[in-house]
Amino acid sequence: MNESSGSGVAGAGEITVAAAFAGMRRVVPVVFRAGCPDCRGSFELTASALRLAIGATSKTTFYSFTCPDCGAAVRKPAGERIVELLTGGGVRTLRLHSAVQ
């Protein structure tokens, strides 16, 4: 009876990093649809173009961006669902703290 190791290839079962990622071409960035109240433009923004500020109340929680069409600074309220979508999409978040009196 003849014993063999099976594959005869040294390191069988091991995979290199290059081989593991060989099929990946690119990662599609998350984009968010937004509109400008000043110029009425409608566009898509990447996470890096948005900022989210989370305050103590719904009145102090908002997201902001600069309109790519007219350059206006836009600030809009962000409810719970918007906060979930923006944070899940990688938008940078600032937590606002209330002042202690």
C-alpha positions as CSV (number, residue, x, y, z in Angstrom):
1,M,0.0,0.0,0.0
2,N,1.4,3.4,-1.0
3,E,0.7,6.5,1.2
4,S,0.6,9.9,-0.3
5,S,-0.2,13.4,1.0
6,G,-3.0,14.0,-1.6
7,S,-2.2,17.1,-3.5
8,G,1.6,16.9,-3.6
9,V,1.6,20.8,-3.5
10,A,3.5,22.4,-0.6
11,G,1.3,24.9,1.3
12,A,-2.0,23.6,-0.2
13,G,-4.9,25.3,1.5
14,E,-3.0,28.5,2.1
15,I,-3.9,31.6,0.1
16,T,-2.0,34.8,-0.5
17,V,-3.5,38.3,0.1
18,A,-3.1,39.0,-3.7
19,A,-5.0,35.8,-4.5
20,A,-7.8,36.6,-2.0
21,F,-8.4,40.1,-3.5
22,A,-7.7,39.2,-7.2
23,G,-11.4,39.2,-8.1
24,M,-12.1,42.6,-6.5
25,R,-12.0,45.5,-9.0
26,R,-13.2,48.5,-7.0
27,V,-15.5,49.5,-4.1
28,V,-18.5,51.6,-5.1
29,P,-18.8,54.6,-2.8
30,V,-22.1,55.3,-1.0
31,V,-23.8,58.4,-2.5
32,F,-26.7,60.4,-1.0
33,R,-29.3,62.3,-3.0
34,A,-29.6,65.9,-1.8
35,G,-31.1,69.2,-2.9
36,C,-30.3,72.8,-2.5
37,P,-33.1,75.1,-1.2
38,D,-31.3,78.2,-2.7
39,C,-30.8,77.2,-6.4
40,R,-33.2,74.2,-6.4
41,G,-30.4,72.0,-7.7
42,S,-30.6,68.2,-7.2
43,F,-27.5,66.1,-7.0
44,E,-25.6,63.2,-5.4
45,L,-23.0,63.7,-2.7
46,T,-20.5,61.2,-1.3
47,A,-20.1,60.7,2.5
48,S,-17.0,63.0,2.5
49,A,-19.2,65.9,1.3
50,L,-21.6,65.7,4.2
51,R,-21.3,66.5,7.9
52,L,-23.7,65.3,10.6
53,A,-24.1,67.0,14.0
54,I,-25.9,65.1,16.7
55,G,-27.3,67.3,19.4
56,A,-29.2,66.6,22.6
57,T,-32.6,67.1,20.9
58,S,-34.1,66.7,17.4
59,K,-33.8,70.5,17.0
60,T,-30.1,70.4,17.4
61,T,-29.4,67.4,15.2
62,F,-28.7,68.3,11.5
63,Y,-26.6,67.5,8.5
64,S,-24.9,70.0,6.3
65,F,-23.1,70.3,3.0
66,T,-22.0,72.9,0.4
67,C,-24.1,73.0,-2.7
68,P,-21.9,71.9,-5.6
69,D,-24.0,74.0,-8.0
70,C,-24.2,77.4,-6.3
71,G,-21.8,77.1,-3.4
72,A,-24.5,77.8,-0.7
73,A,-24.0,76.4,2.8
74,V,-27.0,74.1,3.4
75,R,-28.1,72.8,6.8
76,K,-31.1,70.4,7.1
77,P,-32.7,68.7,10.1
78,A,-31.8,65.0,10.6
79,G,-34.3,62.7,12.2
80,E,-33.5,59.3,13.5
81,R,-33.7,57.5,10.1
82,I,-31.5,60.1,8.4
83,V,-28.9,59.8,11.2
84,E,-28.9,56.0,10.7
85,L,-28.5,56.3,7.0
86,L,-25.7,58.9,7.2
87,T,-23.7,57.2,9.9
88,G,-24.1,53.8,8.2
89,G,-22.9,55.4,5.0
90,G,-19.7,56.7,6.6
91,V,-20.6,60.4,7.0
92,R,-18.3,62.1,9.6
93,T,-20.3,62.8,12.8
94,L,-19.9,65.5,15.4
95,R,-21.6,65.0,18.8
96,L,-22.7,68.2,20.3
97,H,-22.6,68.5,24.1
98,S,-24.9,70.7,26.1
99,A,-23.3,73.4,28.1
100,V,-23.2,72.8,31.9
101,Q,-24.6,75.8,33.9
